[in-house]
Amino acid sequence: MRDSYTPSDPEFLDWKAGKPRPVPASPGWYDLVREHTARGVRFRRVRVVSEPVSDFIRFEHESTAGLNIAAGEDVRWLPRRHASDLLLPANDLWLFDDTLIRFHIFSGDGEIVEDVLCDDPAVIARCMTAFEAVWERAVPHADYRLP
């Protein structure tokens, strides 16, 4: 939901400097996705973005096919202007098995502040409804072109 994350990330800074993207410093996420998708778990990710996109979104977009999708994630993109009528959570989140949410709290400059877990069924239901509305409207990665 943000246009920039962790601006001090060394991989992002190297990318901005024109250096080739190395194998991720933390491949554990992609290994986890591969392991679970192999047993049938779905990993869906939607990135809600402003257009024209920021450098960080260009960085993410460039690596999505080779990292996220190659690991088994299904990634879609939704231009923010197409989300104005949707009711979305104020923070990024991960929803696990319809029973737990991990909200990611970021500072104004995009640095991680903390993660907050929530198992309130009412909050989970609202977030699930919001996600499904965004998912339905979002563009699959293979079809999304950066403006």
C-alpha positions as CSV (number, residue, x, y, z in Angstrom):
1,M,0.0,0.0,0.0
2,R,3.0,2.3,0.3
3,D,5.0,3.7,-2.6
4,S,8.3,3.3,-0.8
5,Y,9.5,0.8,1.8
6,T,12.8,0.6,3.7
7,P,14.6,3.3,1.7
8,S,17.9,2.3,3.4
9,D,17.7,-1.3,2.1
10,P,21.1,-2.1,0.6
11,E,19.6,-4.1,-2.3
12,F,17.4,-1.1,-3.2
13,L,20.3,1.3,-2.9
14,D,22.5,-0.9,-5.2
15,W,19.7,-1.2,-7.7
16,K,19.4,2.6,-7.7
17,A,23.1,2.9,-8.3
18,G,22.7,0.6,-11.4
19,K,24.3,-2.5,-9.9
20,P,23.0,-5.8,-11.0
21,R,20.5,-7.4,-8.6
22,P,22.2,-10.2,-6.7
23,V,20.5,-13.2,-5.2
24,P,18.4,-11.8,-2.3
25,A,20.2,-11.4,1.1
26,S,17.3,-13.2,2.7
27,P,16.2,-16.0,0.4
28,G,14.3,-17.6,3.3
29,W,11.0,-16.0,2.3
30,Y,11.2,-17.5,-1.2
31,D,12.1,-20.9,0.2
32,L,9.1,-20.7,2.5
33,V,6.8,-19.8,-0.3
34,R,8.2,-22.7,-2.5
35,E,7.8,-25.2,0.4
36,H,4.2,-24.2,1.1
37,T,3.0,-23.8,-2.5
38,A,4.3,-27.2,-3.2
39,R,1.8,-28.6,-0.8
40,G,-1.1,-26.5,-2.2
41,V,-1.0,-23.3,-0.1
42,R,-1.9,-20.1,-2.1
43,F,0.2,-17.0,-1.6
44,R,-1.6,-14.0,-3.1
45,R,-0.1,-10.5,-3.0
46,V,-1.5,-7.2,-4.2
47,R,0.5,-4.1,-4.5
48,V,-1.6,-0.9,-4.5
49,V,0.5,1.8,-6.2
50,S,0.5,5.4,-7.2
51,E,1.2,6.2,-10.8
52,P,3.5,7.3,-12.1
53,V,5.3,4.8,-9.8
54,S,8.1,5.6,-7.4
55,D,11.7,4.2,-7.8
56,F,11.0,1.7,-5.1
57,I,7.9,0.3,-7.0
58,R,10.0,0.1,-10.2
59,F,12.6,-1.9,-8.1
60,E,9.8,-4.3,-6.8
61,H,8.2,-4.6,-10.2
62,E,11.5,-5.5,-11.9
63,S,12.2,-8.3,-9.4
64,T,8.7,-9.7,-9.0
65,A,8.7,-12.3,-11.8
66,G,12.2,-13.6,-11.0
67,L,11.6,-13.8,-7.2
68,N,8.0,-13.7,-6.0
69,I,6.3,-15.4,-8.9
70,A,9.2,-17.9,-9.4
71,A,8.8,-18.9,-5.8
72,G,5.0,-19.5,-6.3
73,E,3.3,-16.2,-5.3
74,D,0.5,-14.9,-7.4
75,V,1.1,-11.1,-7.6
76,R,-1.2,-8.4,-8.9
77,W,-1.0,-4.7,-9.1
78,L,-3.7,-2.1,-8.6
79,P,-3.2,1.6,-9.5
80,R,-4.3,3.6,-6.5
81,R,-6.6,5.7,-8.6
82,H,-8.7,2.5,-9.2
83,A,-9.1,1.9,-5.5
84,S,-10.7,5.2,-4.4
85,D,-14.1,3.6,-3.8
86,L,-12.7,0.6,-1.8
87,L,-12.4,0.5,1.9
88,L,-8.9,-0.6,2.7
89,P,-7.0,-1.1,5.9
90,A,-4.6,1.8,6.8
91,N,-1.6,-0.5,7.1
92,D,0.0,-3.3,5.1
93,L,-0.9,-6.7,6.3
94,W,-0.6,-10.4,5.8
95,L,-3.6,-12.6,6.4
96,F,-2.9,-16.2,7.5
97,D,-5.4,-18.9,6.9
98,D,-8.3,-16.6,7.7
99,T,-7.4,-16.7,11.4
100,L,-4.6,-14.2,12.0
101,I,-3.5,-10.9,10.6
102,R,0.0,-9.5,10.9
103,F,-0.2,-5.7,10.4
104,H,3.1,-4.0,9.3
105,I,3.5,-0.6,10.8
106,F,5.8,1.8,9.0
107,S,7.2,5.2,9.8
108,G,6.4,8.1,7.5
109,D,9.7,7.6,5.6
110,G,9.0,3.9,5.0
111,E,11.1,2.3,7.7
112,I,9.6,-0.6,9.7
113,V,8.4,0.4,13.1
114,E,6.7,-2.8,14.3
115,D,4.4,-5.7,13.5
116,V,1.1,-6.2,15.3
117,L,-0.8,-9.5,15.4
118,C,-4.6,-9.5,15.4
119,D,-6.9,-12.5,15.7
120,D,-10.2,-10.6,16.1
121,P,-12.7,-12.4,13.8
122,A,-14.5,-9.1,13.0
123,V,-11.2,-7.4,11.9
124,I,-10.2,-10.5,9.9
125,A,-13.6,-10.5,8.2
126,R,-13.3,-6.8,7.2
127,C,-9.7,-7.3,6.0
128,M,-10.7,-10.4,4.0
129,T,-13.5,-8.5,2.3
130,A,-11.2,-5.6,1.5
131,F,-8.5,-7.9,0.1
132,E,-11.0,-9.8,-2.1
133,A,-12.3,-6.5,-3.6
134,V,-8.8,-5.4,-4.4
135,W,-7.8,-8.8,-5.8
136,E,-10.8,-8.8,-8.1
137,R,-9.9,-5.4,-9.5
138,A,-6.1,-5.8,-9.6
139,V,-4.0,-6.6,-12.7
140,P,-2.0,-9.8,-12.9
141,H,1.8,-9.1,-12.9
142,A,2.2,-10.4,-16.4
143,D,-0.3,-7.8,-17.7
144,Y,0.7,-4.8,-15.6
145,R,2.8,-2.3,-17.4
146,L,4.6,0.5,-15.5
147,P,3.5,3.9,-16.7
